[in-house]
Amino acid sequence: MLLARALRSAAAASLRPALRQPPRRSLLSSSAPRGLLPPPGAAPPLARSLWQLGGGWRTALLRPRRGSAGGVSCGCGGLHTEGDKAFAQFLTDEIKEERKIQKHKSLPKVSGGWELEVHGTEAKLVRKIAGEKITVTFNINNSIPPSAEDEPQEGQKPDEQEPELTSTPNFVVEVIKDDTKQTLVLDCHYPEDELGHEGEEESDIFTIREVSFQPTGEADWKDTNYTLNTDSLDWALYDHLMDFLADRGVDNTFADELIELSTALEHQEYIKFLEDLKSFVKCQ
């Protein structure tokens, strides 16, 4: 009996080191950035840093752990997190900056007696002349072309390289005569290779892409009506179509002013979007 108990005690003592718990890793382990490690011999800090509390670069104050609410309701029935608060503050600053660079507090007018109608992101210019009604319709959505990422020139700062955002929407010209039941429709756009060539007097900054007749007064156009694509059009016929538009006030001057109007409207709608987004995120 005594011999067996001694053997069991010796066996238990030999197994005890293998069952010990591994030592806990320090919060300031090698996985932390070198700049956050205390110098050798320094006294331990009295309180944890924000990085230690959050376990990474984004602290727990800015981004809650996944799966947790991360915030409380203020009584309105919605959830409001610290991330929402930071988001709303960012939008507040962004709106202030956008208002600083806003060129037009009100939409600019187009010369030539055009009347402007705006419905959200869609705008319509209307002009009546000698028994004809000319309307130009455009939408600012997706009207800003992607900016070319050119390398900064020597001696220029990076912030000076940011190009001014310009809205160049496609636009549709409708010419309606009082004594006809058909409307001549011309689909126009701004080709990228023509923009910025102000010194070339003979160059048109917009082009006609398609031409068709549509029933007057009908909201939905018929796909069964013949549509003329100008890619394979005779140049003489194309020039006459451009002159036809110019005689009715749709020329390079009009196209330039339409860009200015569209850019102002796009910027105005962008600021309104930021304000709506802020109201959606922020507790009201």
Secondary structure, DSSP 8 states (H G I E B T S, - for coil): -HHHHHHHHHHHHHHGGGGS------TT-TTS-GGGS--TT----SS--HHHHHTSSS-TTTS--TTS--EE--SSSS-EEHHHHHHHHHHHHHHHHHHHS-S-SS----TTT-EEEEETTEEEEEEEETTEEEEEEEE-TT-S---------TT--GGGG---------EEEEEEETT-SEEEEEEEE--GGGTT-TT-TT--SSEEEEEEEEETT-SS--TTS-EEEGGG--HHHHHHHHHHHHTTT-SHHHHHHHHHHHHHHHHHHHHHHHHHHHHHHS--
